[in-house]
Amino acid sequence: MKKRSWVTITIIVAVIILAIVLINASKNGVSKETAMCIANNSILYVQFGCHACEIQEEMFGENYQYLNVIDCWFERERCEGITFTPTWLINNEKYDEVQTIEKLKELTGCT
């Protein structure tokens, strides 16, 4: 086969793989019900400009809006005792850093 044909085939395969990855990533998002359950059992403390907070937000996608979020940049008075963001408050326990959805479901009792 000619070099040009191999390049074309390689590009096509790469595009197909990328499409599969993107489709699977969108399916792994959090459902509205799960986000609402987590919200009913937790508070998420974030801070404007926090990269780790942005990662946590991306994990919830459009359902991030249902979480109980306090932005410590704008609401400092509500963040007493919060030294790191993101911090989750669940059952009066603090969990610093980005948490996986599975871990949050476990901690909040959401299935």
N, C-alpha and C positions, 0 to 999 in steps of 0.2 A: 504494500500500500504506500501511497505517496505520503510525504511528511505533512502536507496540507490536510489530507484526509484524517490523519491521526490527531491533528490539532483540533479539527472540527468535532470529531468524536469525543475528544477529551472535554471540550467546552460543553457539549450537550450533556454528557454524563455529570459534569460538575453542576450544571444548572438543575438537573433532575435531583441530585443529592441535596442541593441547597433548598429546593422546593419542599422536599420531604422533611428536612429538618425544621423549616419554618412552619409547616403544617402541624408537625408533632409538638412544637413549642407552643403554638396557640392552643392546642388541645390540653396541654398540661397546666393551663391557667387555673385560677381559683374560681369556683362557682360563686354566684351571688349568695347562695344559702350558706356556704362555708365561710365566706367573708363576714356575713352578718352574724353567724354563730361566734366566730372569733371576736368580732366587735363587741358582742354582748358580754364577753367574758374577759376583756382586756382593755388596756389603754396603751397606745403606741406614742412614745415621746421621740420626736425628731427635731431637727434644726435646719433652718434654711442654709443651703450651701453644703450640706452633709452628703458626701458621695455614697456612703454606706446606706443612708436613708433612702436615697434614690434607687439603689439596688433593691431594698426591701419593698419600695413602692412598685417597682417594675414586676416583682413577683406576683402582686395582686392584680396588675393590669387595671382595667376599667373598674373593677370591684374594690379598688383601694378607697373609693369614695365612701364606702360603708363603714370603714374602720373609725374607731374613736382615736383621733390623732390630735396631739397637742404639739405645736411647733414652739420649741423653747426659745427660738430667736425672737418671736413676736409675743410670747406669753411667758416671760421669765418667771413671773410670780407663781405660776402653776407648776414650775419645774424644780421646786426645792428638793434637794437630794438626788437629782439626776445629774450625773457627772459625765455621762457618755451617751451619744446617740448613734443609732437608734437604741432605745431601751423599751422593752415590753414590761408592763406591770400586769401580772396575772396571779390571782389569788394572793395578793399582797407580797408577791415575790418579784424581784427585778431580774430581767434577763437582758443583759447587754449584748450588743452586736446583732447582725442580721441573723434571723432565725428562719429555718426552712418551714415551708407550709406544713409538712408532716409533723415537725416538732411543735408548731403552734397548735395544730389540731390535737396532739397528744396532751399538751399543757392545759388547753382550754376544755378538753373533753368533747370536742367537736369531731364528728365522723363524716 
